[in-house]
Amino acid sequence: MHLEIYPSIGVESQITYRRLNECLIESCAKVNYRTYLADAFAWLEVREENSIHAIVTDPPYGHKEYTDIEKAKLRKGRGGVWRIPPSFDGCKRSPLPRFTVLDKADIAALRTFFSNFAEQSMRVLVPGGHIMIATNPLLSHYVYLAIMNAGFEKRGEIIRLVQTLRGGDRPKNAHEEFYDVSVMPRSGWEPWGLFRKPCEGRVQDNLRKWGTGGLRRVSDTNPFLDVIQSSPARTEERRIAPHPSLKPQAFMRQLVRAALPLGRGVILDPFMGAGSTIAAAEAVGYSSIGIEKDSAYYSVATKSIPALVRFMPNGINGKPGGALAAAKRPKTNSHQAGGRIRRETDGRTDRPLFRASERF
């Protein structure tokens, strides 16, 4: 264990590295990853410039759903901004934030939140470094504009094709009268914004100097695609990492792997939650840093990350016939290759996976 300190947001200007060593916030130091119980903005404020190679994160959409009041309601199963769906066919469904309840003040707070995030990200990312950020169709425009206004280039969106139970409901308290009406379409996709800090010169020059500027290909013949078929995190994975916004390892490992085009550098998740990004980075052999300010979720992450690293996304975890299933290799042109637990280099013996300066 390694002890570091990070004061709460609001005193960022007073933070120094010497001051950080005076607080007793527990940090978990590992070979390839480090996690901090800290406020993301306080941590970013004191992080050295040009020291992170990619950010992959699923942030809170502003503040409201992760305020202490709303989290208390969530943990009690009483809703609030969180929609607690009823059980269906004996299956207990996960809570979902109701983003349609956000008012003008909430939207203003959301804009401020992501503007601060983008400004700090611009400072700590190396030139050519990417942000991959989860959002949703209702709020993505607020998130994207804030990031672009900070100077990032929008490089597209990664579409996660996932069938959820969000949307598709009939009018509240009038579902029998308007049986053939849905208030909103049933969601079948999740957008991830893709942004890049401007390169220094040409992409090839930036790759040589910083190791960033592009995305890692799936194989020699197949580039990384911007549409990925995915399923929600299943019961077994949620049992390992109980978090309302958990993303499955089969999906996260594909994103994380693509984020470092040369397979080296440091991945940051400033809103770590249960640690799915950090586990994905560890699974594919990347260095990573995770920040989480909620002590309960941080405790979950410290326990769940090692288990998620060992988790086999194809569902063979200790099940009969698992060894045979594990022996089957994915097709070389399949994104499943990114979901496997494997540590890779680019096949060249003269290029190390990491340089000394690219760890943490």
C-alpha positions in Angstrom: 0.0 0.0 0.0 1.1 3.5 -0.8 -0.2 6.6 1.1 -1.0 9.7 -0.8 -3.3 12.7 -0.1 -5.7 14.6 -2.1 -7.8 17.4 -0.5 -11.4 18.0 -1.5 -12.3 20.1 -4.5 -12.3 23.8 -3.8 -8.7 24.1 -2.6 -7.0 23.0 -5.7 -4.9 26.2 -6.0 -3.3 25.4 -2.6 -2.3 21.8 -3.5 1.4 20.9 -4.0 3.1 17.5 -4.3 4.7 18.2 -0.9 1.2 18.9 0.6 -0.1 15.7 -1.0 2.2 13.6 1.2 0.6 15.0 4.4 -2.9 13.6 3.9 -3.7 10.0 4.7 -5.8 8.9 1.7 -5.1 5.3 0.9 -3.7 4.5 -2.5 -3.3 1.0 -3.9 0.0 0.6 -5.8 0.3 -2.3 -8.2 2.7 -3.3 -10.9 0.7 -1.8 -13.7 -2.0 0.3 -12.1 -2.5 2.7 -9.2 -5.8 3.8 -7.7 -6.5 6.9 -5.6 -9.4 7.8 -3.2 -9.5 11.4 -4.3 -11.5 14.1 -6.0 -10.7 13.9 -9.7 -10.4 17.6 -10.2 -8.0 18.0 -7.2 -5.9 15.2 -8.6 -5.8 16.6 -12.1 -4.9 20.0 -10.8 -1.5 18.8 -9.5 -0.8 16.2 -12.1 2.2 17.1 -14.3 1.5 18.3 -17.8 1.8 15.9 -20.7 1.9 12.8 -18.5 -1.2 10.9 -19.5 -1.6 9.2 -22.9 -5.3 8.5 -23.0 -8.4 9.0 -20.9 -11.2 6.3 -21.0 -14.0 7.0 -18.6 -17.7 6.8 -17.9 -18.3 9.9 -15.8 -21.3 11.1 -13.8 -23.4 13.2 -16.0 -22.8 16.4 -14.0 -23.3 15.9 -10.3 -26.9 15.1 -9.5 -27.1 11.3 -9.7 -23.9 10.9 -7.6 -24.6 13.5 -4.9 -24.6 12.0 -1.4 -28.4 12.5 -1.3 -29.1 10.7 -4.5 -26.6 7.9 -3.8 -28.3 7.3 -0.4 -31.6 7.0 -2.2 -30.1 4.6 -4.7 -28.6 2.4 -2.0 -31.9 2.3 -0.2 -33.7 1.4 -3.4 -36.0 4.4 -3.1 -35.2 6.0 -6.4 -34.8 9.8 -6.4 -33.1 10.7 -9.7 -32.4 6.9 -10.1 -35.1 4.8 -11.7 -35.4 1.5 -9.9 -37.0 -0.8 -12.5 -39.3 -3.6 -11.3 -38.2 -7.2 -11.6 -39.0 -8.9 -14.9 -39.3 -12.6 -15.3 -37.6 -13.1 -12.0 -34.7 -10.9 -13.1 -33.7 -8.0 -10.9 -32.8 -5.1 -13.2 -30.2 -2.5 -12.5 -31.1 1.1 -11.6 -30.9 3.8 -14.3 -30.5 7.6 -13.9 -33.5 9.6 -15.1 -31.7 12.3 -17.0 -35.1 13.7 -18.1 -35.6 15.1 -14.6 -32.6 17.5 -14.9 -33.6 21.2 -14.7 -31.8 24.3 -16.0 -29.6 24.5 -12.9 -28.6 20.9 -13.3 -27.8 21.4 -17.0 -25.7 24.5 -16.1 -23.8 22.5 -13.5 -23.3 19.7 -16.0 -21.7 22.2 -18.5 -19.4 23.6 -15.8 -18.5 20.1 -14.7 -17.4 19.0 -18.2 -15.8 22.3 -19.0 -13.5 21.9 -15.9 -12.9 18.3 -16.9 -11.9 19.2 -20.4 -9.6 22.0 -19.4 -7.7 19.8 -17.0 -7.6 16.9 -19.5 -6.1 19.2 -22.1 -3.3 20.0 -19.7 -2.4 16.5 -18.5 -2.8 14.7 -21.8 0.2 14.4 -24.2 -0.3 15.8 -27.7 -2.3 13.4 -29.8 -3.8 11.8 -26.6 -7.4 10.6 -26.9 -10.5 10.9 -24.7 -13.0 8.2 -24.9 -16.0 9.3 -22.8 -19.3 7.5 -22.3 -22.5 9.5 -22.6 -26.1 9.1 -23.7 -28.2 10.6 -26.5 -30.0 13.0 -24.2 -27.0 14.8 -22.9 -24.1 14.1 -25.3 -24.3 17.5 -26.9 -23.6 19.3 -23.6 -20.6 17.0 -23.0 -19.2 17.3 -26.5 -19.4 21.0 -26.8 -17.6 21.5 -23.5 -14.8 19.3 -24.6 -14.5 20.9 -28.0 -14.5 24.4 -26.5 -11.4 23.4 -24.5 -9.5 22.8 -27.7 -10.0 19.1 -28.4 -10.7 17.8 -31.9 -13.8 15.6 -32.2 -12.7 12.4 -34.0 -16.1 10.8 -34.1 -18.2 8.5 -31.9 -17.9 4.9 -30.9 -21.3 3.4 -30.9 -21.9 0.6 -28.4 -24.8 -1.4 -29.7 -26.5 -2.6 -26.5 -30.1 -3.3 -25.8 -31.2 -1.8 -22.6 -34.5 -1.2 -20.8 -34.2 2.6 -21.0 -37.0 4.3 -22.9 -40.0 2.6 -24.7 -42.4 3.2 -21.8 -46.0 4.2 -22.3 -47.3 7.5 -20.8 -47.1 7.4 -17.1 -50.4 6.8 -15.4 -52.1 6.5 -18.8 -50.5 3.3 -20.2 -53.9 1.6 -20.7 -55.5 4.5 -22.4 -52.5 5.0 -24.7 -51.5 1.4 -25.1 -49.9 1.9 -28.6 -47.8 5.0 -27.6 -44.2 5.1 -26.3 -43.0 8.4 -24.9 -39.4 7.7 -26.1 -37.8 5.1 -28.3 -36.3 2.1 -26.5 -32.6 2.7 -26.4 -30.5 0.3 -28.5 -27.1 2.1 -28.4 -24.8 4.1 -26.2 -22.5 6.8 -27.6 -18.9 7.2 -26.6 -17.4 10.5 -27.7 -14.0 10.3 -29.2 -11.7 13.4 -28.9 -8.0 14.1 -29.5 -5.7 16.7 -28.2 -4.1 18.3 -31.3 -0.9 16.6 -32.5 2.5 18.3 -32.7 2.9 18.4 -36.5 2.0 15.3 -38.5 0.5 12.2 -37.0 3.6 10.2 -37.8 5.8 12.8 -36.0 3.5 12.8 -33.0 3.6 9.0 -32.9 7.4 9.0 -32.9 7.6 11.6 -30.1 4.6 10.9 -27.9 3.4 7.5 -29.0 -0.1 8.9 -29.6 -2.2 10.4 -32.3 -4.0 7.3 -33.7 -5.9 4.2 -32.5 -4.5 0.7 -32.3 -5.7 -1.6 -35.0 -7.5 -4.8 -34.3 -5.1 -6.7 -36.6 -2.8 -6.1 -39.6 -5.8 -6.2 -41.9 -8.6 -4.7 -39.7 -8.7 -1.2 -38.2 -10.6 -0.4 -35.0 -14.3 0.0 -35.7 -16.6 2.7 -34.4 -19.5 0.3 -33.9 -19.2 -2.5 -31.3 -21.8 -5.0 -30.5 -22.1 -5.4 -26.8 -24.4 -6.7 -24.1 -25.0 -5.3 -20.6 -22.7 -6.5 -17.8 -24.1 -9.9 -16.8 -25.0 -11.1 -13.3 -21.7 -12.8 -12.7 -19.7 -9.7 -13.6 -22.0 -7.4 -11.5 -21.6 -9.8 -8.6 -17.8 -9.1 -8.8 -18.2 -5.3 -9.2 -21.6 -4.1 -7.9 -22.0 -0.6 -9.5 -25.0 0.8 -11.2 -23.0 1.9 -14.3 -20.7 -1.0 -14.7 -19.5 -1.6 -18.3 -18.6 -5.2 -19.3 -15.0 -6.2 -19.7 -15.7 -7.6 -23.2 -16.4 -4.1 -24.3 -14.0 -2.1 -22.1 -11.0 -4.1 -23.2 -11.6 -3.2 -26.8 -11.8 0.5 -26.1 -8.8 0.5 -23.8 -6.6 -1.5 -26.2 -7.4 0.9 -29.0 -6.6 4.0 -27.0 -2.8 3.5 -27.1 -1.8 3.1 -30.7 1.7 1.7 -30.0 0.6 -0.3 -27.0 2.4 1.8 -24.5 1.6 4.7 -22.2 -0.7 5.5 -19.3 -4.5 5.2 -19.3 -6.4 7.4 -16.9 -10.0 7.0 -15.6 -10.7 10.0 -13.4 -14.2 8.6 -12.5 -13.2 5.0 -11.8 -16.4 3.7 -10.1 -15.9 -0.1 -9.7 -12.7 -0.1 -11.7 -13.8 -1.6 -15.0 -11.5 0.6 -17.1 -8.5 -0.1 -14.8 -9.2 -3.8 -14.9 -9.4 -3.7 -18.7 -6.1 -1.9 -18.9 -4.4 -4.4 -16.6 -5.9 -7.3 -18.7 -4.3 -6.1 -21.9 -1.0 -5.1 -20.3 -1.3 -1.3 -20.1 -0.3 1.0 -17.2 -3.3 2.9 -15.8 -4.4 5.2 -13.0 -7.9 5.3 -11.5 -9.5 8.0 -9.4 -12.6 7.7 -7.3 -14.0 10.1 -4.7 -16.7 7.9 -3.2 -15.2 5.7 -0.5 -17.8 3.0 -0.9 -17.2 2.6 -4.7 -13.4 2.9 -4.1 -13.6 0.0 -1.7 -15.5 -2.0 -4.3 -12.9 -1.2 -6.9 -9.9 -2.3 -4.8 -11.5 -5.7 -4.4 -13.1 -6.0 -7.9 -10.2 -5.0 -10.1 -8.1 -8.1 -9.6 -11.2 -10.3 -10.1 -12.3 -8.4 -13.2 -8.8 -8.9 -14.7 -9.2 -12.6 -14.3 -12.8 -12.5 -15.6 -13.3 -14.3 -19.0 -15.9 -12.2 -20.9 -17.1 -15.3 -22.9 -18.6 -16.8 -19.8 -16.3 -19.7 -19.1 -15.4 -18.7 -15.6 -15.2 -22.0 -13.8 -18.0 -23.6 -15.8 -18.0 -27.1 -17.2 -16.5 -27.2 -20.6 -14.7 -24.0 -19.9 -11.2 -25.2 -20.8 -12.4 -26.3 -24.3 -14.1 -22.9 -24.8 -11.0 -21.1 -23.7 -8.9 -22.9 -26.2 -10.9 -21.5 -29.1 -9.2 -18.4 -30.4 -11.2 -15.5 -31.8 -11.1 -14.7 -35.5 -8.2 -12.4 -36.3 -10.7 -9.8 -37.7 -12.9 -9.9 -34.7 -13.2 -7.3 -31.9 -13.3 -10.2 -29.5 -9.5 -10.3 -29.7 -9.6 -7.1 -27.7 -11.6 -8.7 -25.0 -9.2 -11.5 -24.3 -7.0 -11.4 -21.3 -3.6 -11.2 -22.9 -0.6 -9.0 -22.8 0.7 -7.9 -26.1 3.5 -6.1 -27.9 3.6 -5.2 -31.5 5.6 -8.2 -32.4 8.9 -6.4 -32.5 11.6 -7.5 -30.1 13.3 -4.1 -30.2 10.3 -2.1 -28.9 9.4 -2.5 -25.2 5.8 -2.4 -24.1 6.5 0.6 -21.8 9.2 3.1 -21.4 10.3 4.1 -17.9 8.6 7.5 -18.3 5.3 5.9 -19.4 4.4 4.3 -16.1 2.1 6.4 -13.9 
